Amino acid sequence: MAALAVALAGGGCYGFAGGGLPPHIKTVAILPFDNLTPEPLLTQEVADALREAVQGRLGLRPSSEATADAVVRGTITRYEPDIPLSFQTGELGRNVEVTARRVQLTLRVEIYDQREGRTLWTRESMIVDGEYQPPDEGSGRRKALEKLVTDIVDGAQSQW
């Protein structure tokens, strides 16, 4: 999550002096992601994960979209909460029980520098997932959201 600071800081468009953020990136707005899935809670969960990363780890101040130096925005395009991963057969091979499952999210993400008027980083089809033991879908979703933040950071850093 800490790497999101780096992503917001430059994403390949800026150089770093001493490893700090570009001087004009002090505030950020995390916009609600459009949600094309039937799972309404994802919008808030994605926003919360990103907000925690930029505020708690980056030290960027939250701001409204109108006054933010940078914005993070996107679309949740797909949510698969129940992908079977492993199975166990019962006696005589009659019953099959799923012992592990995966949650998978597909998103479009953009980090945009409003002051400079340019996209710092974008990914059109980002896929993140998280494994869980049934019936704890929530733990799989949390793992997927952690990967989302890490993937945004890694992708932006690779653009340098």
C-alpha positions as CSV (number, residue, x, y, z in Angstrom):
1,M,0.0,0.0,0.0
2,A,2.8,2.4,0.7
3,A,3.9,2.2,-2.9
4,L,0.7,4.0,-3.9
5,A,2.4,7.2,-2.7
6,V,5.0,6.6,-5.4
7,A,2.3,6.0,-7.9
8,L,0.5,9.2,-7.1
9,A,3.8,11.0,-7.0
10,G,4.9,10.3,-10.5
11,G,3.9,7.2,-12.4
12,G,6.7,7.9,-14.9
13,C,5.9,11.5,-15.6
14,Y,8.1,13.2,-12.9
15,G,11.6,12.8,-11.6
16,F,12.2,12.6,-7.9
17,A,14.5,14.9,-5.9
18,G,15.6,12.9,-2.9
19,G,12.8,10.3,-3.4
20,G,10.0,12.7,-2.3
21,L,6.7,13.4,-4.0
22,P,6.6,16.1,-6.7
23,P,6.1,19.3,-4.8
24,H,2.6,20.0,-6.2
25,I,1.1,16.7,-5.2
26,K,-0.1,17.4,-1.7
27,T,-3.8,16.5,-1.9
28,V,-5.8,13.6,-3.5
29,A,-9.4,12.8,-4.1
30,I,-10.4,9.1,-4.2
31,L,-13.5,9.2,-6.4
32,P,-16.1,6.5,-6.0
33,F,-15.5,3.9,-8.6
34,D,-18.3,3.1,-11.1
35,N,-19.6,-0.3,-10.2
36,L,-20.9,-2.5,-13.0
37,T,-21.3,-5.5,-10.8
38,P,-24.3,-6.6,-8.7
39,E,-22.2,-6.2,-5.5
40,P,-23.0,-2.7,-4.2
41,L,-20.5,-2.8,-1.2
42,L,-17.5,-3.0,-3.6
43,T,-17.6,0.7,-4.4
44,Q,-17.1,1.7,-0.7
45,E,-14.6,-1.1,0.0
46,V,-12.4,-0.1,-3.0
47,A,-12.5,3.6,-1.9
48,D,-11.7,2.7,1.7
49,A,-8.6,0.6,0.7
50,L,-7.3,3.3,-1.5
51,R,-8.0,6.1,1.0
52,E,-6.2,4.3,3.8
53,A,-3.1,3.9,1.5
54,V,-2.9,7.5,0.4
55,Q,-3.7,9.1,3.7
56,G,-2.1,6.7,6.2
57,R,1.0,5.7,4.3
58,L,1.6,8.6,1.9
59,G,0.7,11.5,4.1
60,L,-1.4,13.1,1.4
61,R,-4.3,15.1,2.6
62,P,-7.8,14.1,1.4
63,S,-9.5,16.7,-0.7
64,S,-12.6,17.3,-2.8
65,E,-12.3,16.6,-6.5
66,A,-12.5,20.3,-7.3
67,T,-9.4,21.2,-5.2
68,A,-7.3,18.0,-5.3
69,D,-3.9,17.9,-6.9
70,A,-4.5,14.3,-8.1
71,V,-7.5,12.0,-8.3
72,V,-7.8,8.3,-8.3
73,R,-10.8,7.0,-10.3
74,G,-12.0,3.9,-12.1
75,T,-14.6,1.3,-12.8
76,I,-15.2,-2.1,-11.2
77,T,-16.1,-4.1,-14.3
78,R,-16.4,-7.7,-12.9
79,Y,-16.8,-9.5,-9.6
80,E,-16.6,-13.2,-9.3
81,P,-17.0,-14.2,-5.6
82,D,-17.1,-18.0,-5.9
83,I,-14.5,-19.5,-8.1
84,P,-13.7,-23.1,-6.9
85,L,-10.1,-23.9,-6.3
86,S,-9.9,-27.2,-4.5
87,F,-12.2,-30.1,-3.9
88,Q,-12.5,-33.0,-1.5
89,T,-14.6,-36.1,-2.2
90,G,-16.7,-37.8,0.4
91,E,-17.1,-41.5,1.1
92,L,-17.4,-43.6,-2.0
93,G,-16.7,-40.5,-4.1
94,R,-20.4,-39.5,-4.0
95,N,-20.2,-36.1,-2.5
96,V,-17.8,-33.4,-3.6
97,E,-17.1,-30.5,-1.3
98,V,-15.3,-27.3,-2.3
99,T,-12.6,-26.7,0.3
100,A,-11.1,-23.4,-1.1
101,R,-12.5,-20.7,-3.3
102,R,-11.3,-17.5,-4.9
103,V,-12.8,-14.0,-5.2
104,Q,-11.8,-12.1,-8.4
105,L,-12.2,-8.4,-9.3
106,T,-11.6,-6.8,-12.6
107,L,-11.2,-3.0,-12.7
108,R,-10.1,0.0,-14.8
109,V,-8.0,2.4,-12.7
110,E,-6.5,5.8,-13.4
111,I,-4.4,8.2,-11.4
112,Y,-4.7,11.7,-12.8
113,D,-2.7,14.8,-12.1
114,Q,-5.2,17.6,-12.2
115,R,-2.7,20.4,-11.8
116,E,-0.6,19.2,-14.8
117,G,-3.6,17.9,-16.7
118,R,-2.2,14.4,-17.4
119,T,-2.7,10.8,-16.6
120,L,0.1,9.6,-14.3
121,W,-0.9,5.9,-14.6
122,T,-3.7,3.8,-16.0
123,R,-4.6,0.2,-16.3
124,E,-7.6,-0.8,-18.5
125,S,-8.1,-4.4,-17.2
126,M,-6.6,-5.0,-13.8
127,I,-7.5,-8.4,-12.3
128,V,-6.9,-9.1,-8.6
129,D,-8.0,-12.0,-6.5
130,G,-8.0,-13.5,-3.0
131,E,-8.4,-17.0,-1.8
132,Y,-10.6,-18.0,1.0
133,Q,-12.0,-21.0,2.9
134,P,-15.8,-21.2,2.5
135,P,-17.9,-19.6,3.7
136,D,-15.6,-16.6,4.5
137,E,-15.9,-14.7,1.2
138,G,-15.0,-11.5,3.0
139,S,-11.5,-12.6,3.7
140,G,-11.0,-13.3,0.1
141,R,-12.3,-9.9,-0.8
142,R,-9.9,-8.2,1.6
143,K,-7.0,-10.1,0.1
144,A,-8.1,-9.0,-3.4
145,L,-8.3,-5.3,-2.2
146,E,-4.8,-5.5,-0.7
147,K,-3.5,-6.8,-4.1
148,L,-5.4,-4.0,-5.9
149,V,-3.4,-1.3,-4.0
150,T,-0.1,-3.2,-4.5
151,D,-0.8,-3.7,-8.2
152,I,-1.6,0.0,-8.7
153,V,1.6,0.9,-7.1
154,D,3.7,-1.6,-8.9
155,G,2.2,-0.7,-12.3
156,A,2.8,3.0,-11.7
157,Q,6.4,2.4,-10.6
158,S,7.1,0.4,-13.7
159,Q,6.3,3.4,-15.8
160,W,9.3,5.4,-14.6
